[in-house]
Amino acid sequence: MGKDTFKDFLGAISKDADASAKDAPARAHAAAPKVSKPSPASLIEQWWHDRVHNSPVSRDTRLYNFMRAAVDELKRLFEHQE
């Protein structure tokens, strides 16, 4: 391979790489999966399940009902806010 041919080869690779780099953000954006943002209500329910479900609080009916009502009110407030 002569010097000029090698330079042409490197130039072609460089041009292809530049074009590919320019298209990369568009390809990445198009290929990215659409992830929906979880609703506040689902986050609150997840928190409730993780923190209160099967905890000592859940064994005290009066306290559990009080906290459950507070969680439901919090969810209701977030729903009206949206």
mmCIF file of the C-alpha atoms, coordinates in Angstrom:
data_MODEL
# 
_entry.id   MODEL 
# 
loop_
_atom_site.group_PDB 
_atom_site.id 
_atom_site.type_symbol 
_atom_site.label_atom_id 
_atom_site.label_alt_id 
_atom_site.label_comp_id 
_atom_site.label_asym_id 
_atom_site.label_entity_id 
_atom_site.label_seq_id 
_atom_site.pdbx_PDB_ins_code 
_atom_site.Cartn_x 
_atom_site.Cartn_y 
_atom_site.Cartn_z 
_atom_site.occupancy 
_atom_site.B_iso_or_equiv 
_atom_site.pdbx_formal_charge 
_atom_site.auth_seq_id 
_atom_site.auth_comp_id 
_atom_site.auth_asym_id 
_atom_site.auth_atom_id 
_atom_site.pdbx_PDB_model_num 
ATOM 1  C CA . MET A 1 1  ? 0.000   0.000  0.000  1.00 0.00 ? 1  MET A CA 1 
ATOM 2  C CA . GLY A 1 2  ? 1.518   3.357  -1.056 1.00 0.00 ? 2  GLY A CA 1 
ATOM 3  C CA . LYS A 1 3  ? 1.672   6.421  1.163  1.00 0.00 ? 3  LYS A CA 1 
ATOM 4  C CA . ASP A 1 4  ? -1.085  8.236  -0.737 1.00 0.00 ? 4  ASP A CA 1 
ATOM 5  C CA . THR A 1 5  ? -3.351  5.202  -0.649 1.00 0.00 ? 5  THR A CA 1 
ATOM 6  C CA . PHE A 1 6  ? -2.795  4.818  3.080  1.00 0.00 ? 6  PHE A CA 1 
ATOM 7  C CA . LYS A 1 7  ? -3.551  8.529  3.648  1.00 0.00 ? 7  LYS A CA 1 
ATOM 8  C CA . ASP A 1 8  ? -6.736  8.176  1.589  1.00 0.00 ? 8  ASP A CA 1 
ATOM 9  C CA . PHE A 1 9  ? -7.675  5.116  3.646  1.00 0.00 ? 9  PHE A CA 1 
ATOM 10 C CA . LEU A 1 10 ? -7.115  6.977  6.933  1.00 0.00 ? 10 LEU A CA 1 
ATOM 11 C CA . GLY A 1 11 ? -9.050  9.989  5.638  1.00 0.00 ? 11 GLY A CA 1 
ATOM 12 C CA . ALA A 1 12 ? -11.998 7.787  4.691  1.00 0.00 ? 12 ALA A CA 1 
ATOM 13 C CA . ILE A 1 13 ? -12.000 6.114  8.119  1.00 0.00 ? 13 ILE A CA 1 
ATOM 14 C CA . SER A 1 14 ? -11.842 9.511  9.804  1.00 0.00 ? 14 SER A CA 1 
ATOM 15 C CA . LYS A 1 15 ? -14.797 10.822 7.761  1.00 0.00 ? 15 LYS A CA 1 
ATOM 16 C CA . ASP A 1 16 ? -16.840 7.701  8.563  1.00 0.00 ? 16 ASP A CA 1 
ATOM 17 C CA . ALA A 1 17 ? -16.021 8.032  12.253 1.00 0.00 ? 17 ALA A CA 1 
ATOM 18 C CA . ASP A 1 18 ? -16.987 11.721 12.271 1.00 0.00 ? 18 ASP A CA 1 
ATOM 19 C CA . ALA A 1 19 ? -20.294 11.015 10.533 1.00 0.00 ? 19 ALA A CA 1 
ATOM 20 C CA . SER A 1 20 ? -21.004 8.142  12.900 1.00 0.00 ? 20 SER A CA 1 
ATOM 21 C CA . ALA A 1 21 ? -20.205 10.295 15.942 1.00 0.00 ? 21 ALA A CA 1 
ATOM 22 C CA . LYS A 1 22 ? -22.572 13.021 14.741 1.00 0.00 ? 22 LYS A CA 1 
ATOM 23 C CA . ASP A 1 23 ? -25.420 10.504 14.369 1.00 0.00 ? 23 ASP A CA 1 
ATOM 24 C CA . ALA A 1 24 ? -24.733 8.737  17.677 1.00 0.00 ? 24 ALA A CA 1 
ATOM 25 C CA . PRO A 1 25 ? -26.926 10.970 19.914 1.00 0.00 ? 25 PRO A CA 1 
ATOM 26 C CA . ALA A 1 26 ? -29.901 10.602 17.569 1.00 0.00 ? 26 ALA A CA 1 
ATOM 27 C CA . ARG A 1 27 ? -29.465 6.837  17.390 1.00 0.00 ? 27 ARG A CA 1 
ATOM 28 C CA . ALA A 1 28 ? -29.079 6.570  21.156 1.00 0.00 ? 28 ALA A CA 1 
ATOM 29 C CA . HIS A 1 29 ? -32.196 8.690  21.740 1.00 0.00 ? 29 HIS A CA 1 
ATOM 30 C CA . ALA A 1 30 ? -34.234 6.670  19.249 1.00 0.00 ? 30 ALA A CA 1 
ATOM 31 C CA . ALA A 1 31 ? -33.069 3.360  20.722 1.00 0.00 ? 31 ALA A CA 1 
ATOM 32 C CA . ALA A 1 32 ? -33.618 4.365  24.363 1.00 0.00 ? 32 ALA A CA 1 
ATOM 33 C CA . PRO A 1 33 ? -36.586 2.590  25.915 1.00 0.00 ? 33 PRO A CA 1 
ATOM 34 C CA . LYS A 1 34 ? -39.471 4.763  26.984 1.00 0.00 ? 34 LYS A CA 1 
ATOM 35 C CA . VAL A 1 35 ? -39.654 4.661  30.771 1.00 0.00 ? 35 VAL A CA 1 
ATOM 36 C CA . SER A 1 36 ? -42.694 6.204  32.332 1.00 0.00 ? 36 SER A CA 1 
ATOM 37 C CA . LYS A 1 37 ? -42.314 8.224  35.483 1.00 0.00 ? 37 LYS A CA 1 
ATOM 38 C CA . PRO A 1 38 ? -43.956 6.442  38.425 1.00 0.00 ? 38 PRO A CA 1 
ATOM 39 C CA . SER A 1 39 ? -46.951 8.220  39.879 1.00 0.00 ? 39 SER A CA 1 
ATOM 40 C CA . PRO A 1 40 ? -46.748 9.675  43.385 1.00 0.00 ? 40 PRO A CA 1 
ATOM 41 C CA . ALA A 1 41 ? -49.481 7.270  44.473 1.00 0.00 ? 41 ALA A CA 1 
ATOM 42 C CA . SER A 1 42 ? -47.460 4.241  43.367 1.00 0.00 ? 42 SER A CA 1 
ATOM 43 C CA . LEU A 1 43 ? -44.349 5.576  45.125 1.00 0.00 ? 43 LEU A CA 1 
ATOM 44 C CA . ILE A 1 44 ? -46.337 6.146  48.325 1.00 0.00 ? 44 ILE A CA 1 
ATOM 45 C CA . GLU A 1 45 ? -47.802 2.644  48.150 1.00 0.00 ? 45 GLU A CA 1 
ATOM 46 C CA . GLN A 1 46 ? -44.345 1.182  47.603 1.00 0.00 ? 46 GLN A CA 1 
ATOM 47 C CA . TRP A 1 47 ? -43.053 3.109  50.609 1.00 0.00 ? 47 TRP A CA 1 
ATOM 48 C CA . TRP A 1 48 ? -46.014 1.895  52.680 1.00 0.00 ? 48 TRP A CA 1 
ATOM 49 C CA . HIS A 1 49 ? -45.409 -1.699 51.692 1.00 0.00 ? 49 HIS A CA 1 
ATOM 50 C CA . ASP A 1 50 ? -41.645 -1.486 52.318 1.00 0.00 ? 50 ASP A CA 1 
ATOM 51 C CA . ARG A 1 51 ? -41.837 0.296  55.673 1.00 0.00 ? 51 ARG A CA 1 
ATOM 52 C CA . VAL A 1 52 ? -45.125 -0.581 57.368 1.00 0.00 ? 52 VAL A CA 1 
ATOM 53 C CA . HIS A 1 53 ? -46.357 -3.877 55.979 1.00 0.00 ? 53 HIS A CA 1 
ATOM 54 C CA . ASN A 1 54 ? -45.442 -6.665 58.444 1.00 0.00 ? 54 ASN A CA 1 
ATOM 55 C CA . SER A 1 55 ? -43.860 -4.192 60.853 1.00 0.00 ? 55 SER A CA 1 
ATOM 56 C CA . PRO A 1 56 ? -44.792 -3.864 64.540 1.00 0.00 ? 56 PRO A CA 1 
ATOM 57 C CA . VAL A 1 57 ? -47.008 -0.921 63.533 1.00 0.00 ? 57 VAL A CA 1 
ATOM 58 C CA . SER A 1 58 ? -49.133 -3.209 61.393 1.00 0.00 ? 58 SER A CA 1 
ATOM 59 C CA . ARG A 1 59 ? -49.971 -5.303 64.468 1.00 0.00 ? 59 ARG A CA 1 
ATOM 60 C CA . ASP A 1 60 ? -51.635 -2.392 66.272 1.00 0.00 ? 60 ASP A CA 1 
ATOM 61 C CA . THR A 1 61 ? -54.990 -1.968 64.554 1.00 0.00 ? 61 THR A CA 1 
ATOM 62 C CA . ARG A 1 62 ? -55.680 1.559  65.762 1.00 0.00 ? 62 ARG A CA 1 
ATOM 63 C CA . LEU A 1 63 ? -52.231 2.854  64.817 1.00 0.00 ? 63 LEU A CA 1 
ATOM 64 C CA . TYR A 1 64 ? -52.279 1.001  61.501 1.00 0.00 ? 64 TYR A CA 1 
ATOM 65 C CA . ASN A 1 65 ? -55.689 2.467  60.578 1.00 0.00 ? 65 ASN A CA 1 
ATOM 66 C CA . PHE A 1 66 ? -54.514 5.962  61.534 1.00 0.00 ? 66 PHE A CA 1 
ATOM 67 C CA . MET A 1 67 ? -51.403 5.655  59.371 1.00 0.00 ? 67 MET A CA 1 
ATOM 68 C CA . ARG A 1 68 ? -53.331 4.086  56.494 1.00 0.00 ? 68 ARG A CA 1 
ATOM 69 C CA . ALA A 1 69 ? -55.765 7.012  56.524 1.00 0.00 ? 69 ALA A CA 1 
ATOM 70 C CA . ALA A 1 70 ? -52.828 9.448  56.459 1.00 0.00 ? 70 ALA A CA 1 
ATOM 71 C CA . VAL A 1 71 ? -51.276 7.611  53.504 1.00 0.00 ? 71 VAL A CA 1 
ATOM 72 C CA . ASP A 1 72 ? -54.583 7.634  51.631 1.00 0.00 ? 72 ASP A CA 1 
ATOM 73 C CA . GLU A 1 73 ? -54.987 11.373 52.294 1.00 0.00 ? 73 GLU A CA 1 
ATOM 74 C CA . LEU A 1 74 ? -51.451 12.018 51.059 1.00 0.00 ? 74 LEU A CA 1 
ATOM 75 C CA . LYS A 1 75 ? -52.171 10.111 47.848 1.00 0.00 ? 75 LYS A CA 1 
ATOM 76 C CA . ARG A 1 76 ? -55.410 12.050 47.405 1.00 0.00 ? 76 ARG A CA 1 
ATOM 77 C CA . LEU A 1 77 ? -53.571 15.369 47.786 1.00 0.00 ? 77 LEU A CA 1 
ATOM 78 C CA . PHE A 1 78 ? -51.012 14.377 45.166 1.00 0.00 ? 78 PHE A CA 1 
ATOM 79 C CA . GLU A 1 79 ? -53.752 13.292 42.749 1.00 0.00 ? 79 GLU A CA 1 
ATOM 80 C CA . HIS A 1 80 ? -55.492 16.669 43.043 1.00 0.00 ? 80 HIS A CA 1 
ATOM 81 C CA . GLN A 1 81 ? -52.206 18.484 42.583 1.00 0.00 ? 81 GLN A CA 1 
ATOM 82 C CA . GLU A 1 82 ? -51.520 16.955 39.147 1.00 0.00 ? 82 GLU A CA 1 
# 
